[in-house]
Amino acid sequence: MEEHRFERKGTSLFYRRWPGPAERTLVMCHGLASNGTRWREFADMAHAQCDWQIICPDLRGHGQSTYRGKLTSKHWMEDLLALLDREGCRQALFGGHCLGANLAMRLALNHPDRVGGLVLVEPMLPAALHGPLRFVRPIRWLLPALAWPLRLLNAMGIHRRQLPVLDLSELDRNTRAAMAEHGSHQAMLGRYAKPNKDMFYMPVATYLQALYQVLCEIGPIEKIDHSTLALLSGGALLADPEKSRERLETMPRVHIDQIDALHWIPTEQPEAMTRSIVGFLGHL
């Protein structure tokens, strides 16, 4: 595994790369308030099983790609295309979890020629949102409005000077051990999807803008004609799996697997997830 950075439009973008052929490249995008370490366990296992290059970026505003300005899906898409250009890849498979899965679908809709296929791990389709997100979505327009004064303060130099970077692969291992010891998901529910804890690791304005992107419509996904693997959790913690399946089945070339998890498939079922994705890559 290699670590790289490149400068782009106001920030230094960080990514990890597991080397392989440029023509067989998989880019995995993390979720909201996450970073590229989300995929380190997967990338280590998958890279040992298949001859693919795997790239795991810290999206702008997350992890080691610190950014405090205006943030939209367009910024992330342009960053990902710049990453492909930097690595000499005309095209790549794009995948992700949660926010990252939504971003991969947006990229397929807006830049179909740069996308060779999709790996969607628990995508957050607006029509299928469940729990707290379902109630926040109708007032999602408040999120960028709340972020604006914070961005202004950040531009004036009023912000935290150091943001710690959370190692999610280590957190995932510790969480699985705690769940096995106590026989419940309480250890995970006490740490994951907690905004007060998430915002400790990223600018608050960035968190609000990223959450807004999760709640926005993705677009006409039925027009995505790329070979697609979708992995859905059965737990219905943040999204209704049946509604997600119904919406995803409008895509003409999608294969859907359901995995026994609440929402964090990379945390709860890394081996099952890796088997599904490696099998999908082997049939392309």
C-alpha positions as CSV (number, residue, x, y, z in Angstrom):
1,M,0.0,0.0,0.0
2,E,1.2,3.5,-0.9
3,E,0.2,6.9,0.4
4,H,0.0,9.9,-2.0
5,R,-1.0,13.5,-2.1
6,F,-1.7,16.1,-4.8
7,E,-2.7,19.7,-4.7
8,R,-6.0,20.7,-6.1
9,K,-8.1,23.9,-5.8
10,G,-7.5,25.0,-2.2
11,T,-6.5,21.8,-0.6
12,S,-4.1,18.9,-0.5
13,L,-5.9,15.7,-1.4
14,F,-4.8,12.4,0.2
15,Y,-5.3,8.9,-1.0
16,R,-4.0,5.4,-0.5
17,R,-3.2,3.1,-3.4
18,W,-2.8,-0.7,-3.7
19,P,-0.9,-1.0,-7.0
20,G,-2.2,-2.9,-10.0
21,P,-3.0,-2.5,-13.7
22,A,-4.3,1.0,-14.5
23,E,-6.9,-0.6,-16.8
24,R,-8.3,-2.5,-13.8
25,T,-8.8,0.2,-11.2
26,L,-11.3,0.3,-8.4
27,V,-11.9,3.6,-6.5
28,M,-13.7,3.2,-3.2
29,C,-15.2,6.3,-1.6
30,H,-16.0,6.4,2.1
31,G,-19.2,7.7,3.7
32,L,-20.2,10.7,5.7
33,A,-17.8,11.8,8.4
34,S,-15.5,8.9,7.4
35,N,-12.2,8.6,5.6
36,G,-10.2,6.2,3.4
37,T,-9.2,4.0,6.3
38,R,-12.8,2.7,6.1
39,W,-11.6,0.6,3.2
40,R,-8.2,-0.5,4.4
41,E,-9.3,-4.0,5.6
42,F,-11.2,-4.6,2.4
43,A,-8.4,-3.4,0.2
44,D,-5.8,-5.6,2.0
45,M,-8.0,-8.6,1.6
46,A,-9.2,-7.9,-2.0
47,H,-5.8,-7.0,-3.3
48,A,-4.5,-10.4,-2.2
49,Q,-7.3,-12.1,-4.1
50,C,-7.5,-10.2,-7.4
51,D,-5.2,-8.4,-9.9
52,W,-6.8,-5.0,-9.5
53,Q,-5.5,-1.6,-8.5
54,I,-7.5,-0.3,-5.5
55,I,-7.5,3.4,-4.7
56,C,-9.1,4.8,-1.5
57,P,-9.2,8.6,-1.3
58,D,-10.0,10.8,1.6
59,L,-12.7,12.9,0.1
60,R,-12.3,16.7,0.2
61,G,-13.1,17.9,3.7
62,H,-12.6,14.4,5.3
63,G,-9.6,12.7,6.9
64,Q,-6.3,14.0,5.7
65,S,-7.9,16.1,2.9
66,T,-8.7,19.0,5.1
67,Y,-11.0,21.7,3.6
68,R,-13.2,24.4,5.1
69,G,-14.8,26.0,2.0
70,K,-17.9,25.5,0.0
71,L,-18.5,21.8,-0.7
72,T,-20.8,20.1,-3.1
73,S,-20.9,16.8,-5.0
74,K,-19.5,18.6,-8.0
75,H,-16.3,19.3,-6.1
76,W,-15.9,15.7,-5.1
77,M,-16.6,14.5,-8.7
78,E,-14.0,16.8,-10.1
79,D,-11.5,15.7,-7.5
80,L,-12.1,12.0,-8.4
81,L,-11.6,12.7,-12.1
82,A,-8.4,14.6,-11.4
83,L,-7.3,11.6,-9.4
84,L,-7.9,9.3,-12.4
85,D,-5.9,11.7,-14.6
86,R,-3.1,11.7,-12.1
87,E,-3.0,7.9,-12.1
88,G,-3.2,7.6,-15.8
89,C,-6.6,5.9,-15.8
90,R,-9.0,6.6,-18.6
91,Q,-11.7,4.8,-16.7
92,A,-12.3,3.1,-13.4
93,L,-14.9,1.2,-11.4
94,F,-16.2,3.4,-8.7
95,G,-17.7,2.3,-5.4
96,G,-18.5,3.5,-2.0
97,H,-20.5,3.2,1.2
98,C,-23.4,5.5,2.1
99,L,-22.4,9.0,0.9
100,G,-19.7,7.4,-1.2
101,A,-22.1,5.1,-2.9
102,N,-24.4,8.0,-3.8
103,L,-21.3,9.9,-5.1
104,A,-20.4,6.9,-7.3
105,M,-23.9,7.0,-8.8
106,R,-23.7,10.7,-9.4
107,L,-20.4,10.3,-11.2
108,A,-21.9,7.6,-13.4
109,L,-24.8,9.9,-14.4
110,N,-22.6,13.0,-15.0
111,H,-19.4,11.4,-16.4
112,P,-20.5,8.0,-17.8
113,D,-17.4,7.6,-20.0
114,R,-15.0,7.7,-17.0
115,V,-17.0,5.0,-15.1
116,G,-16.5,1.3,-15.9
117,G,-18.9,0.0,-13.3
118,L,-20.3,0.5,-9.8
119,V,-20.0,-1.1,-6.4
120,L,-22.6,0.3,-4.1
121,V,-22.4,-0.6,-0.4
122,E,-25.6,0.5,1.4
123,P,-26.4,3.5,-0.8
124,M,-28.6,6.1,0.8
125,L,-31.5,6.6,-1.6
126,P,-33.7,9.5,-0.5
127,A,-36.9,7.5,-1.1
128,A,-35.7,4.7,1.2
129,L,-34.3,6.8,4.1
130,H,-35.3,5.6,7.5
131,G,-34.9,6.8,11.1
132,P,-33.5,10.2,11.9
133,L,-32.5,11.0,8.3
134,R,-36.0,10.6,7.1
135,F,-37.1,13.4,9.4
136,V,-34.2,15.7,8.6
137,R,-34.6,15.4,4.8
138,P,-37.6,17.8,4.5
139,I,-35.6,20.6,6.2
140,R,-32.3,19.7,4.5
141,W,-32.1,23.2,3.0
142,L,-31.2,24.5,6.5
143,L,-27.9,22.6,6.5
144,P,-26.0,24.8,4.0
145,A,-27.5,27.9,5.5
146,L,-26.2,26.8,8.9
147,A,-22.8,26.1,7.4
148,W,-22.5,29.5,5.7
149,P,-21.6,31.6,8.9
150,L,-19.2,28.8,10.0
151,R,-17.5,28.9,6.6
152,L,-17.2,32.7,7.0
153,L,-15.5,32.3,10.4
154,N,-13.2,29.7,9.0
155,A,-12.2,32.0,6.2
156,M,-11.3,34.6,8.8
157,G,-9.0,32.1,10.4
158,I,-11.3,31.2,13.3
159,H,-11.2,27.4,13.4
160,R,-9.5,24.5,15.1
161,R,-5.9,24.3,14.1
162,Q,-5.5,20.6,14.4
163,L,-8.1,17.9,13.6
164,P,-7.3,14.3,14.6
165,V,-7.7,11.6,12.0
166,L,-9.6,8.6,13.0
167,D,-8.3,5.2,12.0
168,L,-11.5,3.4,11.1
169,S,-9.9,0.1,10.4
170,E,-8.6,0.0,14.0
171,L,-12.0,1.2,15.3
172,D,-13.8,-1.4,13.3
173,R,-11.7,-4.2,14.7
174,N,-12.2,-3.0,18.2
175,T,-15.9,-2.6,17.7
176,R,-16.3,-6.2,16.3
177,A,-14.4,-7.5,19.3
178,A,-16.7,-5.6,21.7
179,M,-19.8,-6.8,19.9
180,A,-18.5,-10.4,20.1
181,E,-17.8,-10.0,23.8
182,H,-21.1,-8.5,24.7
183,G,-23.3,-10.3,22.1
184,S,-25.0,-7.1,20.9
185,H,-24.6,-4.1,18.6
186,Q,-24.5,-1.6,21.5
187,A,-20.7,-1.0,21.1
188,M,-21.3,0.1,17.5
189,L,-24.4,2.1,18.1
190,G,-22.6,4.0,20.9
191,R,-19.9,5.3,18.5
192,Y,-21.1,5.3,14.9
193,A,-23.5,7.9,13.4
194,K,-23.1,10.2,16.4
195,P,-22.8,13.8,15.0
196,N,-21.2,15.1,18.2
197,K,-18.4,12.5,17.9
198,D,-18.2,12.7,14.1
199,M,-17.6,16.5,14.1
200,F,-14.7,16.1,16.5
201,Y,-12.8,14.8,13.4
202,M,-13.9,17.3,10.8
203,P,-14.9,20.9,10.4
204,V,-18.5,21.4,11.5
205,A,-19.3,23.4,8.3
206,T,-18.0,20.5,6.2
207,Y,-20.1,18.0,8.1
208,L,-23.3,20.0,7.5
209,Q,-22.6,20.4,3.8
210,A,-21.7,16.7,3.4
211,L,-24.9,15.7,5.3
212,Y,-26.9,17.9,2.9
213,Q,-25.4,15.9,-0.1
214,V,-26.5,12.6,1.5
215,L,-30.1,13.9,1.7
216,C,-30.2,15.3,-1.9
217,E,-31.7,13.5,-4.8
218,I,-29.1,11.5,-6.8
219,G,-30.7,11.8,-10.2
220,P,-32.4,9.4,-12.6
221,I,-30.5,6.2,-11.6
222,E,-32.7,4.2,-13.9
223,K,-30.5,5.7,-16.7
224,I,-27.3,4.2,-15.2
225,D,-26.3,1.5,-17.7
226,H,-23.1,0.4,-16.0
227,S,-22.6,-3.1,-14.6
228,T,-23.5,-2.6,-10.9
229,L,-23.1,-4.6,-7.7
230,A,-25.3,-3.3,-4.8
231,L,-24.9,-4.6,-1.3
232,L,-27.7,-3.8,1.1
233,S,-27.9,-4.3,4.8
234,G,-31.0,-6.0,6.3
235,G,-31.0,-3.9,9.4
236,A,-33.1,-1.0,8.2
237,L,-31.3,1.3,10.7
238,L,-30.9,4.3,8.2
239,A,-32.5,3.0,5.1
240,D,-35.4,0.6,4.3
241,P,-33.8,-2.4,2.4
242,E,-37.0,-3.2,0.5
243,K,-37.5,0.4,-0.7
244,S,-33.8,0.5,-1.6
245,R,-34.1,-2.7,-3.6
246,E,-37.2,-1.5,-5.4
247,R,-35.4,1.7,-6.5
248,L,-32.1,0.0,-7.4
249,E,-33.9,-2.6,-9.5
250,T,-34.8,0.2,-12.0
251,M,-31.1,0.1,-13.0
252,P,-30.9,-2.2,-16.0
253,R,-27.6,-4.0,-15.1
254,V,-27.7,-4.3,-11.3
255,H,-27.1,-7.3,-9.1
256,I,-28.2,-6.9,-5.5
257,D,-27.0,-8.9,-2.5
258,Q,-28.3,-8.5,1.0
259,I,-25.9,-8.9,3.9
260,D,-26.8,-9.3,7.6
261,A,-25.8,-5.9,9.0
262,L,-27.4,-2.9,10.5
263,H,-25.8,-0.3,8.2
264,W,-22.0,-0.5,8.5
265,I,-21.4,-3.5,6.2
266,P,-17.6,-2.8,6.1
267,T,-17.5,-2.9,9.9
268,E,-19.9,-5.7,10.5
269,Q,-19.3,-8.1,7.6
270,P,-15.9,-7.3,6.0
271,E,-15.3,-10.9,4.8
272,A,-18.8,-11.3,3.2
273,M,-18.5,-7.9,1.6
274,T,-15.1,-8.7,0.2
275,R,-16.2,-12.0,-1.2
276,S,-19.1,-10.3,-3.0
277,I,-17.0,-7.5,-4.5
278,V,-14.1,-9.8,-5.5
279,G,-16.6,-12.2,-7.2
280,F,-18.1,-9.2,-9.0
281,L,-14.7,-8.0,-10.2
282,G,-13.9,-11.5,-11.4
283,H,-16.9,-11.5,-13.8
284,L,-16.1,-8.2,-15.5
